[in-house]
């Protein structure tokens, strides 16, 4: 039988229940208060973070516009709001909330983002105001398209510091944890884009400050061979060398002369670019024949060959070399406006590629010299416009930047210190000596025609996981000959010597894959059939070449099956600058 409780025991139990209830009530109030505090602080932090980012964007825009005074004011505003946001997220309660698995991820992500924005304003924007004239295109490009070299040199120390800071912040931004809360995750992506854009701007400006003054004649005149590549006939660096001349720079002013007045025709003496180069390309005589001078995709090789040929042709030793193509000219015309030919024809950003890479071959089908004069006149007038009075310097720099990022402008300096800096940028168009995963797809036209204007490319690079020392990988390349039906000259759609007896309109291609250092080729197929691959080496990368025709209107699929070392680093897939912009798919896990 259950014992009946005494009155004292009943009273004691009632007092205990009341204490528990009061404790639970107090606990609930604490929890509610904590959540309320977090909600308030969260809203404050979010608001301050958004304001800081907005003012940071205004500071960047003011710098680019040359308004240093406004840039200084809004950078200060950005810093103030960033510090306020930092004060919210650095508190112990916020860190406790952020440590809660899953539910706390928005708090932790916000804390990471706030730290980055605070660093952005304090370490980058405020110091960058002092380098304003070097960042602003309106102040960097003076009358007559002369570059303000003094401003670049004066700003170099500040730019180096801010460049290092933004590079570190960019890496932090890309590693901010994603979260389940869409509002915070959208802010994460926006911040990554903002920091990445500013990183590109400051890094490029810092690099320019290191090499541009000397290269543009601050310490004495410089001269550079300039080659205009016709990528309707593919070569490793882009296209066949067409017109060329010399760029002369003095105290930031640039001019082009000797354009279109000669050809490379002498029996040139070869230069030695090393055993691997000779084994890979020696059969095509690239150091003595201009037509094959740029079959390698490593632009410094072509540049040294052009320097050698120009010296033997004229006796002049140029200080470097530059290459560009009609697509880059279209970006420049988009910024500076159209040009007018002697007969009144207007050349615009919309028509310059078609005119120079397709129409000209029909218009001057029976007069190759006239075609060359036409193309050289276009190039000369674009350069004149570019180096004349510029109404929108920012648009011009953006166009040049786009062309450089697509490797449509390549630069080599004979000065080794300058070249080392250049090779950290896309301007060098260099094949890197790296152990990271790599798939460089390079096309050289074997038919001697202009069918690469109609070439369309798809590239896929896929590799297995990082759990073994070596892993299987596949590089798939699809090439489509999209030549429309029509009447074409033999020069455009025929084939030089037609060694395979192919139908008119067939493209004959040498396709090279520069693979990961240490990779082995297990098998290569062309449209599913096993094919023979020539093997060579390009700057440490095993290179495998296959040759095949691409009939008009058809697609050829080439698959390289490889075993490659499992190396750290992000996969690199450089894109050869032809007329088309290829579809590129990369599915290669990044290993530690």
TITORPA-942081 format. One record per residue (C-alpha): residue number from 1; residue in one letter; x, y, z. Coordinates in nm, 2 decimals, padded with zeros to 4 digits. Layout:
! TITORPA-942081
   n res   east  north     up
 NUM   a      X      Y      Z
...
//
This chain:
! TITORPA-942081
   n res   east  north     up
   1   x  00.00  00.00  00.00
   2   x  00.12  00.35 -00.08
   3   x  00.20  00.56  00.23
   4   x -00.01  00.88  00.26
   5   x  00.21  01.19  00.26
   6   x  00.21  01.42  00.55
   7   x  00.11  01.78  00.53
   8   x  00.47  01.89  00.56
   9   x  00.58  01.66  00.27
  10   x  00.30  01.78  00.05
  11   x  00.40  02.14  00.12
  12   x  00.76  02.06  00.04
  13   x  00.67  01.91 -00.30
  14   x  00.46  02.21 -00.38
  15   x  00.75  02.44 -00.30
  16   x  00.99  02.23 -00.52
  17   x  00.74  02.24 -00.81
  18   x  00.72  02.62 -00.78
  19   x  01.10  02.65 -00.79
  20   x  01.12  02.44 -01.10
  21   x  00.84  02.64 -01.26
  22   x  01.01  02.97 -01.17
  23   x  01.35  02.83 -01.30
  24   x  01.19  02.72 -01.63
  25   x  01.02  03.06 -01.66
  26   x  01.35  03.24 -01.60
  27   x  01.53  03.00 -01.84
  28   x  01.26  03.07 -02.10
  29   x  01.29  03.44 -02.05
  30   x  01.67  03.41 -02.09
  31   x  01.63  03.20 -02.41
  32   x  01.37  03.45 -02.54
  33   x  01.59  03.74 -02.45
  34   x  01.90  03.57 -02.60
  35   x  01.71  03.50 -02.93
  36   x  01.58  03.86 -02.93
  37   x  01.92  04.00 -02.87
  38   x  02.06  03.78 -03.15
  39   x  01.78  03.89 -03.38
  40   x  01.84  04.26 -03.30
  41   x  02.22  04.23 -03.34
  42   x  02.17  04.02 -03.65
  43   x  01.96  04.29 -03.81
  44   x  02.21  04.55 -03.71
  45   x  02.51  04.35 -03.84
  46   x  02.33  04.28 -04.16
  47   x  02.23  04.64 -04.21
  48   x  02.58  04.77 -04.13
  49   x  02.74  04.50 -04.35
  50   x  02.52  04.60 -04.65
  51   x  02.60  04.97 -04.60
  52   x  02.97  04.89 -04.58
  53   x  02.96  04.69 -04.90
  54   x  02.76  04.97 -05.07
  55   x  03.00  05.24 -04.97
  56   x  03.29  05.01 -05.07
  57   x  03.15  04.98 -05.42
  58   x  03.10  05.36 -05.43
  59   x  03.46  05.41 -05.33
  60   x  03.58  05.18 -05.61
  61   x  03.37  05.36 -05.86
  62   x  03.49  05.70 -05.75
  63   x  03.85  05.58 -05.78
  64   x  03.79  05.46 -06.13
  65   x  03.63  05.79 -06.21
  66   x  03.92  05.98 -06.08
  67   x  03.72  06.15 -05.80
  68   x  03.98  06.09 -05.52
  69   x  03.80  06.33 -05.27
  70   x  03.47  06.14 -05.29
  71   x  03.66  05.81 -05.28
  72   x  03.82  05.91 -04.96
  73   x  03.48  06.01 -04.80
  74   x  03.29  05.70 -04.90
  75   x  03.58  05.47 -04.81
  76   x  03.57  05.62 -04.46
  77   x  03.19  05.56 -04.45
  78   x  03.25  05.20 -04.56
  79   x  03.51  05.16 -04.28
  80   x  03.28  05.30 -04.01
  81   x  02.99  05.07 -04.10
  82   x  03.23  04.77 -04.13
  83   x  03.36  04.84 -03.78
  84   x  03.01  04.86 -03.64
  85   x  02.92  04.53 -03.80
  86   x  03.24  04.38 -03.67
  87   x  03.15  04.49 -03.31
  88   x  02.83  04.29 -03.34
  89   x  02.97  03.96 -03.47
  90   x  03.28  03.96 -03.24
  91   x  03.07  03.92 -02.93
  92   x  03.07  03.60 -02.73
  93   x  02.70  03.53 -02.77
  94   x  02.73  03.56 -03.15
  95   x  03.02  03.31 -03.15
  96   x  02.82  03.08 -02.93
  97   x  02.53  03.09 -03.17
  98   x  02.76  03.04 -03.47
  99   x  02.89  02.72 -03.31
 100   x  02.55  02.55 -03.30
 101   x  02.56  02.28 -03.57
 102   x  02.36  02.36 -03.88
 103   x  02.13  02.62 -03.72
 104   x  02.43  02.84 -03.64
 105   x  02.57  02.85 -03.99
 106   x  02.41  03.19 -04.09
 107   x  02.57  03.35 -03.78
 108   x  02.92  03.20 -03.86
 109   x  02.90  03.29 -04.23
 110   x  02.80  03.65 -04.14
 111   x  03.09  03.68 -03.90
 112   x  03.33  03.56 -04.17
 113   x  03.19  03.80 -04.42
 114   x  03.20  04.09 -04.18
 115   x  03.57  04.02 -04.11
 116   x  03.64  04.03 -04.48
 117   x  03.45  04.36 -04.54
 118   x  03.63  04.52 -04.24
 119   x  03.97  04.41 -04.39
 120   x  03.86  04.53 -04.73
 121   x  03.79  04.89 -04.61
 122   x  04.08  04.92 -04.37
 123   x  04.36  04.74 -04.56
 124   x  04.26  04.81 -04.92
 125   x  04.02  05.09 -04.99
 126   x  04.16  05.35 -04.76
 127   x  04.52  05.30 -04.87
 128   x  04.41  05.27 -05.23
 129   x  04.28  05.62 -05.22
 130   x  04.64  05.74 -05.20
 131   x  04.71  05.56 -05.53
 132   x  04.40  05.71 -05.69
 133   x  04.57  05.86 -06.00
 134   x  04.72  05.52 -06.09
 135   x  04.38  05.34 -06.05
 136   x  04.17  05.59 -06.24
 137   x  04.18  05.55 -06.62
 138   x  04.10  05.92 -06.67
 139   x  04.42  06.02 -06.49
 140   x  04.63  05.72 -06.60
 141   x  04.58  05.80 -06.97
 142   x  04.68  06.16 -07.06
 143   x  04.62  06.36 -07.37
 144   x  04.74  06.19 -07.68
 145   x  04.70  05.85 -07.52
 146   x  05.02  05.89 -07.32
 147   x  05.04  05.69 -07.01
 148   x  05.11  05.87 -06.68
 149   x  05.42  05.68 -06.59
 150   x  05.51  05.90 -06.30
 151   x  05.18  05.83 -06.13
 152   x  05.23  05.46 -06.18
 153   x  05.58  05.46 -06.03
 154   x  05.48  05.68 -05.73
 155   x  05.18  05.45 -05.65
 156   x  05.38  05.13 -05.68
 157   x  05.45  05.07 -05.31
 158   x  05.09  05.13 -05.21
 159   x  04.96  04.92 -05.49
 160   x  05.19  04.63 -05.39
 161   x  05.06  04.64 -05.03
 162   x  04.69  04.67 -05.13
 163   x  04.74  04.40 -05.39
 164   x  04.88  04.16 -05.14
 165   x  04.59  04.24 -04.89
 166   x  04.31  04.20 -05.15
 167   x  04.46  03.87 -05.27
 168   x  04.44  03.73 -04.92
 169   x  04.09  03.87 -04.87
 170   x  03.98  03.72 -05.20
 171   x  04.10  03.38 -05.09
 172   x  03.91  03.42 -04.76
 173   x  03.60  03.53 -04.94
 174   x  03.60  03.23 -05.17
 175   x  03.62  03.01 -04.87
 176   x  03.33  03.16 -04.67
 177   x  03.10  02.87 -04.57
 178   x  02.77  02.84 -04.75
 179   x  02.46  02.84 -04.54
 180   x  02.10  02.72 -04.55
 181   x  01.96  03.07 -04.51
 182   x  01.91  03.21 -04.87
 183   x  01.94  03.57 -04.77
 184   x  02.28  03.52 -04.61
 185   x  02.40  03.29 -04.89
 186   x  02.31  03.54 -05.16
 187   x  02.51  03.80 -04.96
 188   x  02.80  03.56 -04.96
 189   x  02.80  03.52 -05.34
 190   x  02.77  03.90 -05.38
 191   x  03.07  03.96 -05.16
 192   x  03.28  03.70 -05.34
 193   x  03.21  03.87 -05.67
 194   x  03.28  04.21 -05.53
 195   x  03.61  04.11 -05.37
 196   x  03.72  03.91 -05.68
 197   x  03.65  04.21 -05.91
 198   x  03.85  04.45 -05.69
 199   x  04.13  04.19 -05.66
 200   x  04.16  04.18 -06.04
 201   x  04.17  04.55 -06.07
 202   x  04.43  04.61 -05.80
 203   x  04.65  04.32 -05.89
 204   x  04.66  04.42 -06.26
 205   x  04.73  04.78 -06.17
 206   x  05.01  04.67 -05.93
 207   x  05.17  04.46 -06.19
 208   x  05.15  04.74 -06.44
 209   x  05.32  04.97 -06.19
 210   x  05.61  04.72 -06.17
 211   x  05.68  04.68 -06.54
 212   x  05.49  04.94 -06.75
 213   x  05.71  05.25 -06.67
 214   x  06.03  05.09 -06.80
 215   x  05.85  04.90 -07.08
 216   x  05.68  05.22 -07.20
 217   x  06.00  05.42 -07.22
 218   x  06.04  05.59 -06.88
 219   x  06.41  05.51 -06.87
 220   x  06.47  05.54 -07.24
 221   x  06.30  05.45 -07.57
 222   x  06.18  05.10 -07.63
 223   x  06.08  04.91 -07.95
 224   x  05.86  04.60 -07.99
 225   x  05.78  04.38 -08.28
 226   x  05.40  04.37 -08.32
 227   x  05.23  04.08 -08.51
 228   x  04.87  04.07 -08.62
 229   x  04.75  03.71 -08.62
 230   x  04.50  03.57 -08.86
 231   x  04.32  03.31 -08.65
 232   x  04.11  03.20 -08.95
 233   x  04.42  02.98 -09.00
 234   x  04.50  02.84 -08.66
 235   x  04.85  02.85 -08.50
 236   x  04.95  02.76 -08.15
 237   x  04.94  03.12 -08.02
 238   x  04.62  03.20 -08.21
 239   x  04.66  03.24 -08.58
 240   x  04.89  03.27 -08.88
 241   x  05.12  03.57 -08.86
 242   x  04.98  03.83 -09.11
 243   x  05.08  04.20 -09.10
 244   x  05.35  04.31 -08.87
 245   x  05.55  04.62 -08.78
 246   x  05.72  04.79 -08.49
 247   x  05.58  04.97 -08.18
 248   x  05.79  05.25 -08.04
 249   x  05.75  05.38 -07.68
 250   x  05.90  05.68 -07.52
 251   x  05.80  05.84 -07.19
 252   x  05.46  05.67 -07.20
 253   x  05.37  05.77 -07.56
 254   x  05.33  05.48 -07.81
 255   x  05.34  05.49 -08.19
 256   x  05.35  05.22 -08.46
 257   x  05.56  05.24 -08.77
 258   x  05.70  05.01 -09.04
 259   x  05.35  04.85 -09.06
 260   x  05.28  04.66 -09.39
 261   x  05.59  04.75 -09.58
 262   x  05.77  04.41 -09.58
 263   x  05.75  04.04 -09.56
 264   x  05.97  03.78 -09.40
 265   x  06.13  03.61 -09.70
 266   x  06.50  03.58 -09.63
 267   x  06.67  03.25 -09.56
 268   x  06.69  03.31 -09.19
 269   x  06.94  03.15 -08.95
 270   x  06.77  02.94 -08.69
 271   x  06.78  03.00 -08.32
 272   x  06.81  02.74 -08.05
 273   x  06.50  02.71 -07.82
 274   x  06.60  02.39 -07.66
 275   x  06.59  02.02 -07.72
 276   x  06.22  01.97 -07.64
 277   x  06.12  02.25 -07.88
 278   x  06.33  02.10 -08.16
 279   x  06.19  01.76 -08.11
 280   x  05.83  01.88 -08.10
 281   x  05.84  02.13 -08.38
 282   x  06.17  02.11 -08.57
 283   x  06.02  01.93 -08.87
 284   x  05.82  02.25 -08.95
 285   x  06.13  02.48 -08.93
 286   x  05.95  02.73 -08.71
 287   x  06.27  02.94 -08.63
 288   x  06.34  03.00 -09.00
 289   x  05.99  03.01 -09.16
 290   x  05.75  03.29 -09.05
 291   x  05.45  03.08 -09.16
 292   x  05.53  02.83 -08.88
 293   x  05.69  03.07 -08.63
 294   x  05.41  03.04 -08.38
 295   x  05.31  02.67 -08.39
 296   x  05.39  02.64 -08.02
 297   x  05.13  02.78 -07.78
 298   x  05.41  02.92 -07.56
 299   x  05.42  03.28 -07.69
 300   x  05.77  03.36 -07.57
 301   x  05.90  03.11 -07.83
 302   x  05.72  03.29 -08.11
 303   x  05.83  03.63 -07.97
 304   x  06.20  03.53 -07.97
 305   x  06.17  03.39 -08.33
 306   x  06.01  03.72 -08.45
 307   x  06.28  03.91 -08.27
 308   x  06.55  03.70 -08.45
 309   x  06.38  03.74 -08.79
 310   x  06.34  04.12 -08.75
 311   x  06.70  04.15 -08.65
 312   x  06.82  03.95 -08.96
 313   x  06.58  04.14 -09.18
 314   x  06.65  04.50 -09.06
 315   x  06.95  04.49 -08.83
 316   x  06.73  04.63 -08.54
 317   x  06.72  04.45 -08.21
 318   x  06.37  04.50 -08.06
 319   x  06.31  04.50 -07.69
 320   x  06.02  04.26 -07.70
 321   x  05.72  04.14 -07.90
 322   x  05.34  04.19 -07.90
 323   x  05.07  03.98 -08.07
 324   x  04.70  04.06 -08.13
 325   x  04.41  03.95 -08.35
 326   x  04.09  04.09 -08.51
 327   x  03.88  03.99 -08.22
 328   x  04.09  04.21 -07.99
 329   x  04.06  04.49 -08.25
 330   x  03.68  04.46 -08.22
 331   x  03.70  04.52 -07.84
 332   x  03.91  04.82 -07.90
 333   x  03.67  04.96 -08.17
 334   x  03.38  04.91 -07.92
 335   x  03.56  05.15 -07.69
 336   x  03.70  05.41 -07.93
 337   x  03.44  05.40 -08.21
 338   x  03.45  05.30 -08.58
 339   x  03.72  05.39 -08.83
 340   x  03.67  05.50 -09.19
 341   x  03.87  05.35 -09.48
 342   x  04.01  05.56 -09.77
 343   x  03.71  05.46 -09.98
 344   x  03.46  05.56 -09.71
 345   x  03.39  05.20 -09.58
 346   x  03.32  05.20 -09.20
 347   x  03.49  04.94 -08.99
 348   x  03.31  04.88 -08.66
 349   x  03.33  04.65 -08.36
 350   x  03.05  04.45 -08.52
 351   x  03.20  04.39 -08.86
 352   x  03.58  04.40 -08.82
 353   x  03.62  04.02 -08.75
 354   x  03.40  03.91 -09.04
 355   x  03.56  04.16 -09.28
 356   x  03.92  04.07 -09.19
 357   x  03.88  03.69 -09.16
 358   x  03.61  03.60 -09.42
 359   x  03.49  03.89 -09.64
 360   x  03.84  04.00 -09.74
 361   x  03.92  03.66 -09.89
 362   x  03.62  03.68 -10.12
 363   x  03.66  04.05 -10.21
 364   x  04.02  04.01 -10.30
 365   x  04.01  03.65 -10.42
 366   x  04.25  03.72 -10.71
 367   x  04.47  03.98 -10.55
 368   x  04.65  03.87 -10.24
 369   x  04.86  04.18 -10.22
 370   x  04.55  04.40 -10.23
 371   x  04.40  04.19 -09.95
 372   x  04.70  04.24 -09.74
 373   x  04.70  04.61 -09.79
 374   x  04.34  04.62 -09.70
 375   x  04.40  04.43 -09.37
 376   x  04.71  04.63 -09.29
 377   x  04.52  04.96 -09.34
 378   x  04.25  04.85 -09.10
 379   x  04.51  04.75 -08.84
 380   x  04.70  05.08 -08.89
 381   x  04.39  05.29 -08.85
 382   x  04.27  05.11 -08.54
 383   x  04.61  05.16 -08.38
 384   x  04.61  05.53 -08.48
 385   x  04.26  05.57 -08.32
 386   x  04.38  05.38 -08.01
 387   x  04.69  05.60 -07.96
 388   x  04.51  05.93 -08.04
 389   x  04.27  06.13 -07.83
 390   x  04.07  05.90 -07.61
 391   x  03.72  06.02 -07.50
 392   x  03.66  05.72 -07.27
 393   x  03.98  05.58 -07.13
 394   x  03.80  05.34 -06.89
 395   x  03.62  05.17 -07.18
 396   x  03.95  05.14 -07.37
 397   x  04.12  04.98 -07.07
 398   x  03.83  04.75 -07.02
 399   x  03.84  04.64 -07.38
 400   x  04.22  04.58 -07.36
 401   x  04.17  04.39 -07.03
 402   x  03.91  04.17 -07.19
 403   x  04.14  04.09 -07.49
 404   x  04.42  04.02 -07.25
 405   x  04.21  03.79 -07.03
 406   x  04.12  03.59 -07.35
 407   x  04.49  03.58 -07.45
 408   x  04.42  03.79 -07.76
 409   x  04.69  04.03 -07.66
 410   x  05.03  03.87 -07.58
 411   x  05.34  04.05 -07.46
 412   x  05.70  03.93 -07.43
 413   x  05.99  04.14 -07.29
 414   x  06.36  04.06 -07.37
 415   x  06.43  04.20 -07.02
 416   x  06.43  03.89 -06.80
 417   x  06.31  04.07 -06.48
 418   x  06.01  04.22 -06.67
 419   x  05.93  03.88 -06.83
 420   x  05.92  03.71 -06.49
 421   x  05.65  03.96 -06.39
 422   x  05.46  03.93 -06.72
 423   x  05.45  03.55 -06.68
 424   x  05.23  03.59 -06.37
 425   x  04.96  03.74 -06.60
 426   x  04.76  03.62 -06.90
 427   x  04.95  03.88 -07.11
 428   x  05.25  03.64 -07.13
 429   x  05.04  03.37 -07.30
 430   x  05.30  03.13 -07.15
 431   x  05.27  02.76 -07.09
 432   x  05.33  02.73 -06.72
 433   x  05.58  02.49 -06.57
 434   x  05.35  02.35 -06.31
 435   x  05.26  02.01 -06.16
 436   x  04.89  02.10 -06.12
 437   x  04.63  01.93 -06.33
 438   x  04.66  02.07 -06.68
 439   x  04.48  02.02 -07.02
 440   x  04.60  02.26 -07.29
 441   x  04.42  02.19 -07.62
 442   x  04.61  02.34 -07.92
 443   x  04.51  02.34 -08.29
 444   x  04.73  02.40 -08.58
 445   x  04.59  02.42 -08.93
 446   x  04.75  02.17 -09.17
 447   x  04.54  02.25 -09.48
 448   x  04.68  02.59 -09.55
 449   x  04.33  02.73 -09.58
 450   x  04.11  02.97 -09.38
 451   x  03.85  02.73 -09.25
 452   x  03.93  02.79 -08.88
 453   x  03.71  03.09 -08.91
 454   x  03.42  02.84 -08.91
 455   x  03.57  02.61 -08.65
 456   x  03.36  02.55 -08.33
 457   x  03.52  02.38 -08.02
 458   x  03.40  02.19 -07.72
 459   x  03.65  02.09 -07.45
 460   x  03.59  01.86 -07.15
 461   x  03.85  01.77 -06.89
 462   x  03.74  01.51 -06.62
 463   x  03.94  01.33 -06.36
 464   x  03.88  01.08 -06.08
 465   x  03.90  01.16 -05.70
 466   x  04.21  01.23 -05.51
 467   x  04.23  00.91 -05.31
 468   x  04.52  00.75 -05.50
 469   x  04.87  00.86 -05.61
 470   x  04.76  00.84 -05.98
 471   x  04.41  00.88 -06.12
 472   x  04.24  00.82 -06.45
 473   x  04.14  01.13 -06.66
 474   x  03.97  01.20 -06.99
 475   x  04.01  01.50 -07.22
 476   x  03.74  01.51 -07.48
 477   x  03.76  01.76 -07.77
 478   x  03.48  01.81 -08.03
 479   x  03.56  02.01 -08.34
 480   x  03.29  02.12 -08.58
 481   x  03.35  02.24 -08.93
 482   x  03.06  02.49 -08.96
 483   x  03.14  02.61 -09.31
 484   x  02.81  02.71 -09.47
 485   x  02.72  02.61 -09.82
 486   x  02.84  02.87 -10.07
 487   x  03.11  02.96 -10.33
 488   x  03.46  02.97 -10.19
 489   x  03.80  03.02 -10.34
 490   x  04.06  02.74 -10.31
 491   x  04.26  02.98 -10.09
 492   x  03.97  02.97 -09.83
 493   x  03.83  02.62 -09.85
 494   x  04.08  02.42 -10.05
 495   x  04.37  02.23 -09.91
 496   x  04.73  02.29 -09.97
 497   x  04.87  01.99 -10.16
 498   x  04.56  01.79 -10.03
 499   x  04.77  01.50 -09.91
 500   x  04.46  01.29 -09.81
 501   x  04.25  01.36 -10.12
 502   x  03.97  01.52 -09.91
 503   x  03.66  01.69 -10.06
 504   x  03.66  02.07 -10.10
 505   x  03.57  02.24 -09.77
 506   x  03.75  01.99 -09.55
 507   x  03.96  02.12 -09.26
 508   x  04.28  01.93 -09.19
 509   x  04.38  01.97 -08.82
 510   x  04.67  01.89 -08.60
 511   x  04.53  01.86 -08.25
 512   x  04.77  01.87 -07.95
 513   x  04.70  01.80 -07.59
 514   x  04.94  01.94 -07.34
 515   x  04.87  01.72 -07.03
 516   x  04.95  01.71 -06.66
 517   x  05.32  01.68 -06.59
 518   x  05.39  01.30 -06.56
 519   x  05.07  01.19 -06.74
 520   x  05.07  00.88 -06.96
 521   x  04.84  00.83 -07.26
 522   x  04.65  00.50 -07.24
 523   x  04.45  00.55 -07.55
 524   x  04.33  00.81 -07.80
 525   x  04.03  00.77 -08.02
 526   x  03.90  00.98 -08.31
 527   x  03.52  00.93 -08.36
 528   x  03.55  00.61 -08.15
 529   x  03.83  00.46 -08.35
 530   x  04.18  00.41 -08.20
 531   x  04.43  00.66 -08.34
 532   x  04.80  00.72 -08.34
 533   x  04.94  01.00 -08.13
 534   x  05.28  01.16 -08.17
 535   x  05.44  01.22 -07.83
 536   x  05.66  01.52 -07.74
 537   x  05.72  01.75 -07.44
 538   x  05.63  02.12 -07.40
 539   x  05.78  02.29 -07.09
 540   x  05.74  01.97 -06.88
 541   x  05.40  01.88 -07.01
 542   x  05.37  01.55 -07.20
 543   x  05.22  01.65 -07.54
 544   x  05.02  01.42 -07.76
 545   x  04.93  01.51 -08.12
 546   x  04.67  01.36 -08.35
 547   x  04.60  01.46 -08.71
 548   x  04.27  01.42 -08.89
 549   x  04.03  01.58 -09.14
 550   x  03.70  01.75 -09.04
 551   x  03.46  01.74 -09.33
 552   x  03.23  02.03 -09.40
 553   x  02.93  02.04 -09.17
 554   x  03.05  01.75 -08.95
 555   x  03.18  01.72 -08.60
 556   x  03.48  01.50 -08.50
 557   x  03.52  01.38 -08.14
 558   x  03.86  01.31 -08.00
 559   x  03.90  01.14 -07.66
 560   x  04.23  01.12 -07.48
 561   x  04.23  00.86 -07.20
 562   x  04.51  00.93 -06.95
 563   x  04.66  00.82 -06.62
 564   x  04.80  01.13 -06.44
 565   x  04.96  01.20 -06.10
 566   x  04.72  01.32 -05.84
 567   x  04.87  01.66 -05.77
 568   x  04.75  01.95 -05.56
 569   x  04.62  02.26 -05.73
 570   x  04.32  02.37 -05.94
 571   x  04.29  02.23 -06.29
 572   x  04.41  02.46 -06.56
 573   x  04.25  02.46 -06.91
 574   x  04.39  02.75 -07.11
 575   x  04.19  02.85 -07.42
 576   x  04.36  02.90 -07.75
 577   x  04.25  03.24 -07.89
 578   x  04.07  03.14 -08.21
 579   x  03.76  03.31 -08.36
 580   x  03.51  03.11 -08.15
 581   x  03.47  03.11 -07.78
 582   x  03.46  02.73 -07.70
 583   x  03.24  02.55 -07.45
 584   x  03.47  02.43 -07.17
 585   x  03.37  02.18 -06.90
 586   x  03.61  02.10 -06.61
 587   x  03.52  01.82 -06.36
 588   x  03.85  01.77 -06.18
 589   x  03.85  01.75 -05.80
 590   x  04.10  01.98 -05.64
 591   x  04.34  01.79 -05.43
 592   x  04.53  01.91 -05.12
//
